């Protein structure tokens, strides 16, 4: 089987496609033949070793975990002796973190992890990025912000994977959504449910005369200092993008500024959120936008495109 890895920090050119043996599932695991997998901004940041203080956890001089990709969708090819939930031929999707990577031909995963049967109304390409965009944003909107019907949320980076997921989820949760994006993405962001659009190429967010219960900066380009006058007395500023500035702001304003790494939540908590998302997709309430698809040998090109900042929705790797 082929798998994408990186053994040093750097540009997309550090990514290698290597051949390795197809893994055999342990008694509590299933072997999945991957049909599609995700490529995310988090992947590019880990590949670059950024922010640099993150290397204290990723590996000081070179990455500890050389694998790429966390979201996947595929078909069960073999099952371990203790498996009761899945069988060979089942179509499944989910997420495997801190592993040997999902940008590959196969993976082994425990049936107790974040994995479920794929809804029939979404494709492998649409399913693969769900845990990267929707699961992360749902954690922020539901568990961190406790977003309520009628509340007003501002979503920065509304056309990206996290942002477009957040717009849809906020509407499902009954909130009013103001979305921030560029001119060329206004129609797309309107189409997924935003009530109001702010074109950041024409209007500075700091000049807005409006109050929000929640500001969700999905791309890490804002700060609490610049937006605190837009946040209601009981409101919060939250972001999944860690920086030195955000780290300091969470320390000095823990009630107003929230950062979280969704991937380090307990598996039981992630599965709770994930299964709720599965129901939303089955009901047709959520939609995954795929900007571009690449083959595994072209994954470096996918990383290059992601780093242009022009991505609308999600990027996926598709296997034959």
Residue pairs with C-beta under 8 A, 6 or more apart in sequence:
1 19
1 20
1 21
1 22
1 104
1 105
1 106
2 17
2 18
2 19
2 20
2 104
2 105
2 296
2 297
3 17
3 18
3 20
3 67
3 100
3 101
3 103
3 104
3 105
4 15
4 16
4 17
4 67
4 68
4 69
4 101
4 103
4 104
4 296
4 299
5 15
5 16
5 18
5 66
5 67
5 68
5 101
6 14
6 15
6 16
6 47
6 63
6 66
6 68
7 14
7 16
7 62
7 63
7 66
8 14
8 62
8 63
9 47
9 48
9 49
9 55
9 62
9 63
10 47
10 48
11 48
12 44
12 47
12 299
12 300
12 301
12 303
12 304
12 307
13 300
14 47
15 47
15 68
15 299
15 300
15 303
17 296
17 297
17 299
22 31
22 105
22 106
23 31
23 100
23 106
23 107
23 108
24 31
24 78
24 108
25 31
25 78
25 79
25 80
25 83
25 108
26 80
26 108
26 110
27 80
27 81
27 82
27 83
28 80
28 82
28 83
28 110
28 111
28 112
29 79
29 80
29 83
29 108
29 109
29 110
29 111
30 76
30 78
30 79
30 80
30 83
30 86
30 92
30 108
30 109
30 110
30 111
30 115
31 76
31 77
31 78
31 79
31 106
31 107
31 108
32 72
32 74
32 75
32 76
32 77
32 92
32 106
32 107
32 108
32 109
33 74
33 75
33 76
33 77
33 105
33 106
33 319
34 72
34 73
34 74
34 102
34 104
34 105
34 106
34 107
34 319
35 73
35 74
35 75
35 124
35 128
35 318
35 319
36 72
36 73
36 74
36 123
36 124
36 125
36 127
36 128
36 293
36 316
36 317
36 318
36 319
37 69
37 71
37 72
37 73
37 102
37 103
37 104
37 128
37 316
37 317
37 319
38 69
38 70
38 71
38 72
38 102
38 128
38 129
38 131
38 132
38 314
38 315
38 316
38 317
39 68
39 69
39 103
39 294
39 299
39 302
39 303
39 306
39 315
39 316
39 317
40 70
40 71
40 129
40 132
40 133
40 161
40 306
40 315
41 160
41 161
41 219
41 306
42 70
42 132
43 68
43 69
43 70
43 303
43 306
44 303
44 306
44 307
45 51
45 54
46 54
46 58
46 63
47 63
47 68
47 303
49 55
49 58
49 59
49 63
51 242
51 243
51 244
53 244
54 242
55 61
58 64
58 65
59 65
65 98
65 99
67 99
67 100
67 101
67 102
67 103
67 104
68 101
68 102
68 103
68 299
69 101
69 102
69 103
69 104
69 317
70 95
70 96
70 97
70 99
70 102
70 131
70 132
70 263
71 93
71 94
71 95
71 102
71 128
71 129
71 130
71 131
71 132
72 93
72 94
72 95
72 96
72 102
72 107
72 128
73 91
73 92
73 93
73 118
73 124
73 125
73 127
73 128
74 91
74 92
74 93
74 107
74 124
75 89
75 90
75 91
75 92
76 86
76 87
76 88
76 89
76 90
76 91
76 92
77 88
77 106
78 88
79 86
79 87
79 88
83 111
84 111
85 111
86 92
86 111
86 117
90 117
91 117
91 118
92 115
92 116
92 117
92 118
93 115
93 116
93 118
93 124
93 127
93 128
93 130
94 109
94 113
94 114
94 115
94 116
94 131
94 274
95 102
95 113
95 114
95 115
95 131
95 132
95 135
95 270
95 274
96 102
96 107
96 109
96 113
96 114
97 263
98 263
99 107
99 109
100 107
101 107
102 128
103 296
103 299
103 317
104 296
105 296
105 319
109 115
112 267
113 267
113 271
114 131
114 135
114 267
114 270
114 271
114 274
116 274
116 275
116 278
118 124
118 127
119 127
119 278
119 281
119 282
121 281
121 282
121 284
122 281
122 288
124 318
125 288
125 290
125 293
125 316
125 318
126 287
126 288
126 290
127 288
128 316
128 317
129 161
129 288
129 290
129 314
129 315
129 316
130 277
130 281
130 288
131 274
132 161
132 162
132 314
133 160
133 161
133 162
133 164
133 165
133 288
133 314
134 165
134 169
134 277
134 286
134 288
135 262
135 270
135 273
135 274
135 277
136 162
136 165
136 240
136 262
137 162
137 163
137 165
137 166
137 169
137 216
137 218
138 165
138 169
138 273
138 276
138 277
139 260
139 262
139 265
139 270
139 273
140 166
140 216
140 238
140 240
140 258
140 260
140 262
141 147
141 153
141 166
141 169
141 170
141 173
141 214
141 216
142 173
142 273
143 269
143 273
144 236
144 238
144 258
144 260
145 153
145 213
145 214
145 216
145 236
145 238
145 258
147 153
147 170
147 173
147 175
147 213
147 214
148 173
148 174
148 175
148 213
149 173
149 174
149 175
150 174
150 175
150 176
151 175
151 176
151 213
151 214
152 175
152 176
152 178
152 210
152 211
152 212
152 213
152 214
153 166
153 170
153 175
153 176
153 177
153 178
153 212
153 213
153 214
153 215
153 216
154 178
154 179
154 180
154 198
154 205
154 212
154 214
154 215
154 216
154 230
155 163
155 166
155 167
155 170
155 177
155 178
155 179
155 180
155 194
155 216
155 218
156 163
156 180
156 205
156 215
156 216
156 217
156 218
156 219
156 221
156 222
157 163
157 180
157 181
157 217
157 218
157 219
157 221
158 164
158 166
158 167
158 179
158 180
158 181
158 185
158 189
158 194
158 218
159 181
159 182
159 185
159 188
159 189
159 312
159 313
160 218
160 219
160 311
160 312
160 313
161 311
161 313
161 314
162 218
162 219
162 240
163 179
163 181
163 216
163 218
163 219
164 188
164 189
164 192
164 289
164 312
164 313
165 286
166 216
166 218
167 177
167 179
167 189
167 192
167 193
167 194
168 192
168 193
168 285
168 286
168 287
169 286
170 177
170 193
171 177
171 193
172 280
172 285
172 286
176 195
176 196
177 193
177 194
177 195
177 196
178 194
178 195
178 196
178 197
178 198
178 210
178 212
179 189
179 194
179 196
179 197
179 198
180 197
180 198
180 200
180 205
181 188
181 189
181 197
181 198
181 199
181 200
182 199
182 200
182 201
183 199
183 201
183 202
185 312
186 197
186 199
188 289
188 312
188 313
189 197
190 197
192 287
192 289
198 205
198 208
205 222
205 226
205 227
205 230
206 226
206 227
208 230
210 230
211 230
211 231
211 232
211 235
212 230
212 231
212 232
212 235
213 231
213 232
213 234
213 235
214 235
214 236
214 238
215 222
215 227
215 230
215 231
215 235
215 236
215 237
215 238
216 238
216 239
217 237
217 238
217 239
217 241
218 239
218 240
218 241
219 241
220 239
220 240
220 241
220 242
220 243
220 246
222 237
222 239
223 245
223 246
223 249
224 237
224 246
224 249
224 253
224 256
224 257
225 249
227 237
228 237
228 256
231 237
231 256
235 256
236 255
236 256
236 257
236 258
237 249
237 256
237 257
237 258
238 257
238 258
238 259
238 260
239 246
239 258
239 259
240 259
240 260
240 261
240 262
242 259
242 261
246 257
246 259
247 259
249 257
250 257
250 258
250 259
262 270
277 286
280 286
288 313
288 314
289 312
289 313
289 314
290 313
290 314
290 315
290 316
291 311
291 312
291 313
291 314
291 315
292 302
292 305
292 311
292 315
292 316
293 315
293 316
293 317
293 318
294 301
294 302
294 315
294 316
294 317
294 318
295 317
295 318
295 319
296 317
296 319
299 317
302 315
302 317
305 311
305 315
306 315
